[in-house]
Amino acid sequence: MSAPRVASKICGLSTPASVAAALDGGAAYLGFIFFEKSPRNVAPQDAARLAQPARGGRAQVVAVTVDPSDILLDRLSEALAPDLVQLHGQESPERVRAVAQRTGARVIKVLHVSEAADLDAAARYEGAADHLMFEARPPKDAALPGGVGARFDWDLMAGRRYARPWFLAGGLDPWNVAEAVSRSGAPVVDVSSGVERGPGLKDPALITAFLDAVRRA
């Protein structure tokens, strides 16, 4: 299977079947969520078992967190040893650097977008994070900072250049990801709720369909 032009991250994995579908479909990143309010939350030890098939360079393992404490970061480092830590909260550039130093992992910083002005925040983080992720700003009454199926105007990203490959997230699914890539120019796409049959319930068939759509994009 040839490598796709656009890389994919399947986020919120919690079962062996969903991990297998992601790996078999050529996902470059597997995301495991460590946030108790999320229906996709998993324990570090469980994530370590689920991630085992990805080791050896088959895919990068991502620990997804929201304003993580040092205690949680140490638990993740010990149990999972993630390749990357994704920061989904209000972390400052200084905190991003501290997380990278503490864990030895690369860091993805999520930035919420609803209008062009929100993209200005990227300049603060480019020197601190290894990668940026641009995701739709969740509704004000949302209980979760992401994974709610919200999307933003992909045209806002067109023509923008960043030092390292960036991720596009928010509201992507097998039916719109090709359009999202075309309009935004995203080098990496991230999906969670768009490949589920219910909150936190990944559908291996939808994962396969998403990855097939990305390969054709």
Secondary structure, 3 states (H helix, E strand, C coil): CCCCCCEEEEECCCCHHHHHHHHHCCCCEEEEECCCCCCCECCHHHHHHHHHHHCCCCCEEEEEECCCCHHHHHHHHHHCCCCEEEECCCCCHHHHHHHHHHHCCEEEEEEEECCHHHHHHHHHHCCCCCEEEEEECCCCCCCCCCCCCCCCCHHHHCCCCCCCCCEEECCCCCCCHHHHHHHHCCCEEEECHHHEEECCEECHHHHHHHHHHHHHC
